[in-house]
Amino acid sequence: MTLQPTASHFIDGQYVEDTAGDPIDVIYPATGEVIARVHAATPAIIDRALEAATRAQAEWAALSGTERGRVLRRAADIIRARNHDLSVLETHDTGKPYQETIAVDATSGADALEYFGGMAATLTGQHIPLGEDWAYTVREPLGVCVGIGAWNYPTQIICWKTAPALACGNAMVFKPSETTPLCALKVAEILMEAGAPAGLCNVIQGRGEVGAALVTDDRVAKVSLTGSVPTGRKVYAAAAQSIKNVTMELGGKSPLIIFDDADIEDAVGGAILGNFYSSGQVCSNGTRVFVHTDIKDAFLTRLSARLSDVVMGDPLDEATNFGPMVSEAQRDIVERYIAKGQAEGARLICGGDRPEKPGFWINPTVFADVTDGMTIATDEIFGPVMCVLDFIDEADVIARANATEFGLSAGVFTRDISRAHRAIAQLQAGTCFINSYNDAPVEMPFGGSKLSGVGRENASAAIEHYSQLKSVYVRMGRVDAPY
Ligand code: NDP
């Protein structure tokens, strides 16, 4: 199997190669096979991408919002028409089963392009009457934006950043994770095909140092990172040197609270979606599952039964519903956490080991009797490991749920509507769920509080992070100066 992209980078409307950059092998996580090779961007490639973006941005910003929106909506249509091929590519890049990628990845990217494409023509300023005088505001683009992606949703991440950026009249230079470099190239190519000017959306490959070079470049006005908290700290600090705008979508260790009146089947379903979808490699996952002691046994029994329906086959087979870890390194990290959970006394309910197959697989793993101080209850694992913690009292569980430095997501399952809203009001998290988990429609803002990030993606909230207001005071009468 070989999925060699036309070239490593997409710059100024075309594929560009520069083999002087370090080679980066692309490995299919389901088998461990090398399926492609790209090269990290050299300083010359970085410069070319930023020059192209700077030029294209001026041309793009001069178009009307309607014209810009039309390009984005056309790109959404092309993505939908090619959903199958893009989903196969996403499966190769990440290892996620086709059953997931055909439903979520390219389609959610298309949703973002469609949504922000529709919004582009509405991005106007305000008229502010001030008696005889008046003021108005103009919503202006920021300029060249840099997007840096994690490896779990390579198509979605570039679309979530590029769609609002372009709608506002900015240009984009995107660096995918070195682990999943392929999908973003296709999005840049499709935007070009949809009518974007050459240079408007550029994709360049590389490891952290390429990201760091982009973040510190004076031509860049804004940086949006999806990644871990340690990387977020570095990128935020680097961006601060030149007071760049930032959006940080970082990690989490989110609580999912299942009260004793919850519908057990739905709660188990929510916990499965919030822990095992994409083999647990989802930042917003509800990995601390607090279950009321009265229903704990029933919950664990149904959870174990439903996990026996996991199908870990060929990810391209539509019957497969659970894929491998994205890389050997990530599998090793997750296995170390599993060992730590056992060493610290958590009770292994299922999984904890690997299936006998090539590639980077781990069986879905559930620990019960987890206590707040255990490493598996405090650290983001980013793999298929669910921690079940006991609770009795509502106020106590909310305090425990909040006792984390992260604040990305939180969820509750209960049939008591007052309790649901009371609990959510107290939970310190940017994205919350009641009787559901991990829904991320483009119409709803997504992002974190505390160490989980700053800014919001999706919805009209994203516009605030990709544009700036110019205020203009207009005096209608004479100027009355004191001297
Ligand atoms: P990393 O933080 O390791 O990397 C994120 C991106 O930043 C990668 O493209 C990486 O490049 C790049 N990078 C690394 N160092 C620097 C630097 N100094 N300057 C600029 N860029 C740099 O995250 P992972 O890829 O391992 O992704 C997993 C993490 O992402 C998890 O913690 C998860 O919680 C978080 N995440 C958050 C989401 C959210 O929306 N809140 C969504 C998905 C994931 P390279 O990998 O090529 O070295």
Boltz pocket constraint, residues with backbone or C-beta under 6 A from the ligand:
constraints:
  - pocket:
      binder: B
      contacts: [[A, 148], [A, 149], [A, 150], [A, 151], [A, 152], [A, 175], [A, 176], [A, 177], [A, 178], [A, 179], [A, 206], [A, 207], [A, 208], [A, 209], [A, 210], [A, 211], [A, 212], [A, 213], [A, 215], [A, 225], [A, 226], [A, 227], [A, 228], [A, 229], [A, 230], [A, 231], [A, 232], [A, 234], [A, 235], [A, 248], [A, 249], [A, 250], [A, 251], [A, 252], [A, 281], [A, 282], [A, 283], [A, 284], [A, 380], [A, 382], [A, 408], [A, 448], [A, 452], [A, 453]]
      max_distance: 6.0
